[in-house]
Amino acid sequence: MEQIALWKSTPKEITMYNCATDIVLDGPKNAEIQATIYKCYDYIHEYRKILCAISGGYDSDIVLDLVIRCGGKEKTDFVFYDTGLEYDATKNHIAYLESVYGVKIRSIEPKKHIPTCVREYGVPFWSKYVSDMVYRLQRHNFQWEDGSVEELLEKYPHCKSSLRWWCNEWGDKSRFNICYTPGLKEFIQRFPPPRISAMCCEKTKKDPAHMLEDSGDYGLAITGVRKLEGGKRSTTYKSCFDQDFFRLSRFRPIFWWGDREKEIYRKHYGIVRSDCYEVWGMDRTGCAGCPFGKEFDEELKRVQIFEPKRYQAMLTVFGESYDYTRKFLEFREKMKIKEKPKDNRQTRIEGV
């Protein structure tokens, strides 16, 4: 059995076993984690070449460890999508992971970095979906007026889906209606938004990922998406695996994991997260200062202390979005509008 010696910060060595059962017996005594190991082992050994995205966050740390423990080191290309606005702590952690696991994590540069995307398309606001809807309406010079979808389509004939969002036409309690974010429509009508767009996500992460995935070099793509994390990504998928016999299959190993499983796995294998978690005290990370995180003010306070140069860059790039978001939160507070509780409970579908 091959032994991969890890740094002293990760005390549990990786043993390359000949079957998944041996990995399970050596792993955490948790049914969800054990089921994941069996699936991960099977998929890794089924495909010739694998693509695995690494972000430097907690979830991707676990996925990287899983893939290597299940025998995927030699057949997997690990990639990091550099958005052009990354924490030094994140890049240092990527270098740490390379050294610890003995792998190369290739940095993928987009055609347009985040600052360029914001200048050309607008700032992200509230969520990817909300930003996308506002962006579509702004492209048609929408005046934030009331009316039925039919009436508004006569004036704005090429943006039906975004008008349905604006008019709450996606069905009762649908997350695709603007009323899913209480007070947003009233706020926008009173305070029209600056240029809004989620194109920074599209151009710096999705487009580079699609280029690699469509290259034909890989049979399986692995990511650290979880159902419990919420957001557009997690609601797009219904299971942890999508099989495609003709192109690229997709596997999300920890899709069904909760925070408990993550902690059990981390403690069992001694996984060390980036300084964003271990030193700064952040609960989660993403693109530096992303306005989609409603707690961005808390993040800004930490960044100002630990990476002051990055703090100034974040204010320059996202400052308009921060101001508009704060204004929206103040508006809701003044109008006594409360956020609807979101149901992020996991729904387990057997057999996937």
N, C-alpha and C positions, 0 to 999 in steps of 0.2 A: 504494500500500500504506500502510495506516494505521500510524503509529508510536506506541507507548505508552512514554513515557519513564519509566524506573524510578529509584528513589533510587540514590545512588552505591553503596549496599551491595549492589545487584543490578545489576551492570554490563551484562549482556546485555539489550538492548532486546527487546521483544516485537514481532515483525513479523507483521501479519495477512495471511497468504497466501491464495491463491484455491484451493489444493488441498493435500491431505495430503502429497503427494510432496515439495512444496517445503519443508514443515515438517520432514520426515524428512531431507532433504538438508542442512538447516541445523542439525539436531539431533545428538545423540550417535550415534556409530557402534557401536550395540549392537542386535542383532537383536530382543531382547525389547522394548526401548524403542521401536524402530521399529514393531513390530507393534502395540504399544499406541497409538501415535500414529495409525495408520491406523484402528483401531477407534474410538478416541475421536472423531476427526474425523467419521467416518461417523455415529455415534450422535448426536452433537451436532447435526449438520445434518439428521437424520431427525426429531427431535422439536421441537415448537413451544415448549414451556415445560419447563424443567429445574429440579430442586431438588438442591442440593449442600450436604452437611453439612461444616462446617469446625470442627475441634476445637482448632486451634492447635498440634497435634503435627506431627512430621516427615512422616508419610504424607499428612496432609491438606494440608500445604504444597505437596507435589508435585502432588496432585490439583488443587488450585486453579490452580497454574501451568499444568498440562496443559489444563484446561478452557478457560482464557483463550487459550492459544496455539492451540488448535484452533477458536477462533472462538465460544466459548460465552458471552462476557461479557454481551452484551445480553439473551440469552434465559434466563439462569440466575439463580435466587434463591439466594444463599449465606446459610446460617443457622448460628448457633452456639448450641448447647443449653447454657444456663447452669444448672449443677446447684446453685448456691448455695454451692459449696465449690471455688472456682477460684483458681489462683495469680494474683497481680497480674501476674507475668511472662507468663502466658497471655493475659490481657486486654490487656496492652500490645502483645503480638504481634498480636492480632487487629486492633487499631487500626493497627499498622504495615502489615499486609497490605492493609487498606482504602486506606491512603495510597499504597502502592507500586503496587497494581494498579488503583486508581481504581474500586473497587467498594464497595458497601454490604453488610456482613455483619450480618444482622439477628440480634439476641440474642433467643432464645426462652426465656421463663420458664416453668417447670413449675408445676403446681398445688401440688405439694409439693416443697420443696427437700430436699437430702440430710439435714440435721440433723433435720428433721421426720420423714422416712421412717425414720431410725434409731430415733427415739423411739417411733414407732408400730408398727414391724414387727420391728425387731431389727438387729443389725450384720451386715455382710457378712463371710464367712469363707472363706478358701482359694481358692474359685472360684465363679463364678456357678452352675454346676451343683450343686456340693456344697451351697452355701447354699440353693438352691431345694429340694433333697431334704430337708435338715434342717428347713427351714421347714415343709414339708408334713407331716412326721412330728410336729413339735412342735404343729402345729395340732390334731392328733388325740390329743395327750397321750401320745405314744409313750414307752415306758419303757426303750428301748434294750436290749431283751431278744433272746435268740436264739430261733430257731424257723424252720420252713419258711414260705414265702410263704402257703401254704394255712392253716397254723395261725395265723399272725399276722393274716390277713385276717378270721378269725372275731372277733378282738378289735378290729381296726381296719379296718372294711370299706370305707372310702372313700379309701384311699391306696395302691392296688395298685402304681402305677409306682414310688413311693418305697420301698415294701417290697421290690420286686424289686431296687432299688439296694442296699438294706440287706442283702439275702440273696444278693447276687451271682448273680442269676438272669437276667442279660442275655446270657449266653453267655461262653465262654472268652475271657479277655483283653479283654473289652469295656470301653471307656472309660466305660460307663454303670453299671459296678459300683463299689461302695465300695472293693473291693480294688485298684482302679486307683490309689488313693492309699494306698500301703502304711502300715499301722499305724493308719489313721484309725478303723476300727471299734473296735479294742481301746482306743484312746485315749478315744473317746466313751463307751464303756461304763465306763471307769474314772473319767473326768472329764466328766460330762454338760455339754453346752454351754450358754452363755447363750442368750438369744433370738437366733436366726440368721435372716437374710433377705437376699435380693438385690433387694428391692423398691426400693432406692435407684436402681438401674439402670433398673428398669421405669418408675418414676414420673418420673424427671428426664430421661430420654433417650428411651426407647422410646415412652412414651405421647405426649409432645409431637410426636415424629417421625411417629407413626401419624396423629395429627390432621392434620398438614400433608399427608401422603401421601394420606390419604383425602378430602381436600378437593375433589378433582376438577380442581384447577388445573394439575396437572403430568402430563406423559406419561412422564417419566424421572427417577429418583432416582439420584444418584451419591454413592458413599461411598469411603473409603480403606481398606477391609478388604483384608488380605493373607492368603493361605493360610499363609504361613510364620510369621505371628505367633502361631499356635496359639490356644487358647481356644475358647469356645463359638461365637463369631461366625464364625470361620474354618472351623469344621467343619460349620456349617449349610449352606454353599454348596459346590457341586461345580464351578462354572465362574464366569467373570467377568461373565456376563450372563444375566438371567432376563427373558424377554419375556412381556408380558401385554397382549393386544390390547384387553382390556376395562377394565383399571384402570391400574396403574402398572408400567412396566418398570424393572428395576434394573441398574445398571452399576457394576462395581467395577474401574476401569481398571488398578490396579496389583496385582490379585489374585495374579498369577503372579510378581511381582517378588521377588527376594531383596534382601539388604542391598547387594549389589554394584551392582545396577541403580539403587537409590536414590542411592548415592554418586556414580555416574557422572552421573546426571541432575542432582543438586545442584551438582556441580562445574562441569558444562558450562554451566548457566544461572546460576550464582552465587547460588543460593537461600540466604537467611540464615534459620536456624531461630530459635526463641524462646530467650530467655536460659536457660531450663531446660536446654537442650542446650549452647548456646555459652558460657555463663558458669558455670552450676552443675555441668556435666559429667554430666548424666543421660543414660542411654541411650534412654529412652522416657518418655513422659508420658501421663497420663490424668487422671481425677478426682484432685484433690489428696489425697495420702495414702491412696489406695485400698488396703485390706488384701488385695485380690486379687494385688497385686504382692508376691511373697515377699521381695523386697529392700527392704521398706518401711523397715527400720531405717536403711539407707543414705540413703534419700530423706529421712527425718526429720532426719538429721544436716545435710543440705544446706539443708533448709527452715529449720531453726533458725538457720542463719547468714544466709540471704538474705531470709527472710520470717518473722521470729519471731512475729508476730501470727497468721499462718496456721498456724504450728507449734502454738500453743496451741489453736487451733480444731480441728485434726486430732486432738490428744490427747483433747479433750473429746468429739468425735463418735465416733472410732474406737478409743479407748483400750481398751475391753473386748475388741475383736477382736484388737488387737495383743497383748494379754496372753495371750489364749487361743491364738493362733498360736504365740507364743514357747514356750508350755507344750507344745504339740504337737511342735514341733521339738526341744525338749529331751527329750521322751518318746521320740521316734524315735532320737535320738542315744544315749540311755541303753539302749534296747532293741536298738541296732545295726541299726535298720531303715533301709534306703537307698531313696531315691526311684527308681522305675523310669525308665530312660531313655525319653523320649518321642520318637517318630518324627515330627519336623516336616518331613521332607523333602517337597519339592514333587513332586506327580505331575502331569505335563503331559498334558492331554487335547487332542488335536489338534482344531482347528476351533472352539474356544471361547475 
